[in-house]
Amino acid sequence: MIDTLCGLAREQNANVACFYFNFAVQKEQSPTHMLGALLKQLVCGLEKTPEEVSLAYQGQKNIISGRGPQLADIVKMLQTTVSEKPTFICIDALDECVAGYRVKILDSLNIVLRRSPGTRIFATGRPHIQTEVRKRLSGKVTTIRITPRRGDVISYLHRRLDEDTTPDAMNSSLKEDILKKIPKDISEMCVEATISEELSQAIH
């Protein structure tokens, strides 16, 4: 999805930013960290840094200990940045974000969406966050359910096992267990998106 969007972005003068949530470091992925990362990517995608963003970061240099921008500041800068051109924001594994953080992130993104109708958000996550996403993004959500196909999962596992740099560490029994258990246990994922039409059409 991201590769496709980046290809279209180059052709259609749009901007793309993405963020991957990771359960192992979820406490470190705060709203300011996550939205700040998106802001940095989007600013890099512009030919010129918006004056509001430049002034905000210059102002931070005069603050004791070099404190970074606060959440409200980042949201305002995001609003300015996404207004420069059509923008796509991709968020992976939103369900792995700390619940309290997720509320602030979704509310912040909703503010950005209200000010920038040209912005689209594509987010993946397990079904249990579907209601929360729909509520926080003011119901402007189209849900696509994705169920992994067993054959695709097995093909992927075979490829990764073939690429193993320490093949002697695994016997045939363990390999057989991996190929049997993971495809069986893999959970269903759902996609939450503020995109209500084909991505190739929305980018125009």
Buried (B, 14 or more C-beta within 10 A) or exposed (E): BBEEBBEBBEEEEBBBBBBBBEEEEBEEBBBBEBBBBBBEBBBEBEEEEBEBBEEBBEEBEEEEEEEEBEBEBBBBBBBBBBBBBBBBBBBBBBBBBBEEBBBBBBBBBBBBBEBBEBBBBBBBBBBEBBEBBBEBBEEBBEEEEEEEEEEEBBEEBEEEBEEEEEEEEEEEEEBEEBBEEEBEEEEEBBBBBBBEEEBEEBBE
